[in-house]
């Protein structure tokens, strides 16, 4: 579902910061070789993630859902020079592609990859986080939030992707549509939980910014 006319989308991208060359290469290789390439954050959302990270200047970042590594590289652009980015994905087949581009970047030594279930891995990470990006299986969004909220530094930011889910969150829900039901519950949780301040932005498929108070 397109939330803005194509010409407006194009204009927005054309008048935002250019996509860095390395990310252009990763974008191209993802579309050439990987299934469901639309999962990639892409130029405009990637620049949004980069800008938010630069404003936050996090020392510790957690990403839930690495895919091919595009969003991790965007988030790393704002990370402190002695920082650490932890990124988790359950698809081990993507590990080498992620690592190739991480090592091509300026941030390779600062990025730690994990393969497996985030619900199992997150409790093993001892650091507290300044920035978290949730972009994995939708039915576990609330579970991820409940796992990380006590591991956030005060003033830390949680970014949640795909929270509009192609507009399905405002349509009649199909009884077997577990992902949409889960996202509706998650959006309600973010709005009502007193531990965070939340604003939902209609960027791409919906991006929520939640600040820990």
C-alpha positions as CSV (number, residue, x, y, z in Angstrom):
1,X,0.0,0.0,0.0
2,X,1.3,3.4,-1.0
3,X,0.6,6.1,1.7
4,X,1.7,8.9,-0.5
5,X,1.4,9.5,-4.3
6,X,4.5,8.1,-6.2
7,X,5.5,11.6,-7.4
8,X,5.6,12.8,-3.8
9,X,7.6,9.8,-2.7
10,X,10.1,10.4,-5.4
11,X,10.3,14.1,-4.6
12,X,11.0,13.3,-0.9
13,X,13.8,10.9,-1.8
14,X,15.2,13.4,-4.4
15,X,15.4,16.1,-1.8
16,X,16.9,14.0,1.0
17,X,20.5,13.1,1.5
18,X,21.9,10.8,-1.2
19,X,22.3,7.1,-0.5
20,X,26.0,6.4,0.3
21,X,27.8,4.4,-2.4
22,X,28.3,1.3,-0.2
23,X,24.6,1.2,0.6
24,X,23.8,1.6,-3.1
25,X,25.9,-1.6,-3.7
26,X,24.2,-3.5,-0.9
27,X,20.8,-2.3,-2.2
28,X,21.6,-3.6,-5.7
29,X,23.0,-7.0,-4.5
30,X,20.0,-7.5,-2.2
31,X,17.6,-7.0,-5.1
32,X,19.7,-9.3,-7.4
33,X,20.3,-12.2,-5.0
34,X,17.9,-12.2,-2.0
35,X,14.3,-13.2,-1.6
36,X,11.7,-10.5,-0.7
37,X,14.1,-7.6,-1.3
38,X,11.3,-5.1,-0.4
39,X,12.2,-5.9,3.3
40,X,15.3,-3.7,2.8
41,X,14.9,-0.3,4.5
42,X,16.0,1.5,1.3
43,X,17.2,5.0,0.5
44,X,14.7,7.3,2.2
45,X,14.0,5.2,5.3
46,X,17.7,4.5,5.6
47,X,18.5,8.2,5.6
48,X,15.8,8.7,8.3
49,X,17.5,6.0,10.5
50,X,20.8,7.6,9.9
51,X,19.6,11.0,10.9
52,X,17.9,9.8,14.0
53,X,21.0,7.9,15.1
54,X,23.2,11.0,14.5
55,X,20.8,13.1,16.6
56,X,20.8,10.4,19.4
57,X,24.5,9.7,19.2
58,X,24.1,6.2,20.8
59,X,26.9,4.3,22.3
60,X,25.0,1.0,22.3
61,X,22.5,-0.1,19.6
62,X,20.4,-3.2,19.4
63,X,18.8,-4.2,16.1
64,X,16.3,-7.0,16.0
65,X,16.1,-8.2,12.4
66,X,19.3,-7.7,10.4
67,X,18.2,-8.9,7.0
68,X,21.1,-8.0,4.7
69,X,22.6,-5.4,7.0
70,X,21.4,-2.2,5.3
71,X,19.6,-0.7,8.3
72,X,22.4,-1.7,10.7
73,X,24.9,0.3,8.6
74,X,22.5,3.3,8.6
75,X,22.2,3.2,12.4
76,X,26.0,2.8,12.8
77,X,26.5,6.2,11.1
78,X,25.5,8.0,14.3
79,X,27.1,5.6,16.8
80,X,29.9,6.9,19.0
81,X,33.4,5.9,17.9
82,X,33.8,3.5,20.9
83,X,30.2,2.1,20.5
84,X,28.8,-1.3,19.8
85,X,26.0,-2.4,17.5
86,X,24.4,-5.8,18.3
87,X,22.3,-7.1,15.4
88,X,20.2,-10.3,15.5
89,X,18.7,-12.4,12.7
90,X,17.5,-16.0,12.6
91,X,18.5,-16.6,8.9
92,X,22.1,-17.9,9.0
93,X,22.2,-17.9,5.2
94,X,22.5,-14.1,5.3
95,X,25.4,-13.9,7.7
96,X,28.2,-13.8,5.2
97,X,26.5,-11.1,3.0
98,X,26.0,-9.0,6.1
99,X,29.6,-9.5,7.2
100,X,30.9,-8.6,3.8
101,X,29.3,-5.2,3.8
102,X,29.9,-4.6,7.5
103,X,33.6,-5.1,6.9
104,X,33.6,-2.9,3.8
105,X,32.3,-0.1,6.0
106,X,34.0,2.0,8.7
107,X,32.0,0.2,11.4
108,X,32.9,-3.5,10.9
109,X,34.7,-4.0,14.2
110,X,31.9,-2.3,16.1
111,X,29.1,-4.6,14.7
112,X,28.4,-7.9,16.5
113,X,26.2,-10.4,14.6
114,X,24.0,-13.0,16.3
115,X,22.2,-15.8,14.5
116,X,19.2,-17.3,16.3
117,X,16.0,-16.3,18.0
118,X,16.1,-12.8,19.4
119,X,13.9,-13.8,22.4
120,X,16.7,-16.2,23.4
121,X,19.6,-13.9,22.5
122,X,18.6,-10.5,24.0
123,X,18.8,-11.7,27.7
124,X,22.4,-12.8,27.1
125,X,23.5,-9.3,26.1
126,X,24.7,-7.5,29.2
127,X,24.8,-3.9,27.9
128,X,22.0,-1.4,28.3
129,X,20.9,0.3,25.1
130,X,20.6,3.9,23.9
131,X,18.9,2.9,20.6
132,X,16.9,-0.1,19.5
133,X,15.4,-0.9,16.1
134,X,12.7,-3.6,16.0
135,X,12.2,-4.9,12.5
136,X,11.6,-8.7,12.8
137,X,8.6,-11.1,13.1
138,X,5.6,-8.9,13.9
139,X,3.8,-11.4,16.3
140,X,6.7,-10.9,18.7
141,X,6.9,-7.1,18.7
142,X,5.3,-6.8,22.2
143,X,7.5,-9.6,23.5
144,X,10.6,-7.8,22.2
145,X,9.5,-4.5,23.8
146,X,8.9,-6.2,27.2
147,X,12.4,-7.8,27.0
148,X,14.2,-4.6,26.1
149,X,12.4,-1.9,28.1
150,X,14.3,-2.6,31.3
151,X,17.6,-2.7,29.3
152,X,17.1,0.8,28.0
153,X,19.1,3.8,29.2
154,X,16.9,6.8,30.3
155,X,16.2,8.9,27.3
156,X,16.9,5.9,25.0
157,X,14.9,5.5,21.8
158,X,13.1,2.5,20.4
159,X,12.3,2.5,16.7
160,X,9.7,0.1,15.4
161,X,9.2,-0.6,11.7
162,X,6.2,-1.7,9.7
163,X,3.7,-0.6,12.3
164,X,1.1,0.4,9.7
165,X,1.4,-3.0,8.0
166,X,0.3,-1.8,4.5
167,X,-2.7,-0.1,6.1
168,X,-4.1,-3.4,7.5
169,X,-4.2,-1.9,11.0
170,X,-7.2,0.2,10.1
171,X,-9.0,-2.3,7.9
172,X,-11.3,-5.1,8.9
173,X,-9.1,-7.8,10.5
174,X,-9.2,-11.3,9.1
175,X,-9.5,-13.8,12.1
176,X,-6.3,-15.7,11.0
177,X,-4.2,-12.6,10.4
178,X,-2.0,-12.9,13.5
179,X,0.5,-10.4,12.4
180,X,-2.0,-7.5,12.0
181,X,-3.6,-8.4,15.3
182,X,-0.2,-8.4,17.0
183,X,0.7,-5.0,15.5
184,X,-2.5,-3.5,16.7
185,X,-1.8,-4.7,20.2
186,X,1.7,-3.5,20.0
187,X,0.7,0.0,18.8
188,X,-1.7,0.2,21.7
189,X,1.0,-0.9,24.1
190,X,3.3,1.9,23.0
191,X,0.6,4.5,23.2
192,X,-0.4,3.4,26.7
193,X,2.8,2.4,28.4
194,X,3.9,5.2,30.8
195,X,7.5,4.3,30.4
196,X,7.7,5.7,26.9
197,X,6.6,8.7,24.9
198,X,5.6,7.6,21.4
199,X,4.9,9.2,18.0
200,X,4.0,7.1,14.9
201,X,5.2,8.5,11.6
202,X,3.7,7.5,8.2
203,X,7.2,6.8,6.8
204,X,7.2,4.0,4.3
205,X,5.2,1.2,6.1
206,X,5.0,3.1,9.4
207,X,7.8,3.9,11.8
208,X,7.3,4.5,15.5
209,X,9.6,6.5,17.6
210,X,9.4,5.8,21.4
211,X,11.5,7.7,23.9
212,X,12.1,6.1,27.3
213,X,11.2,8.6,30.1
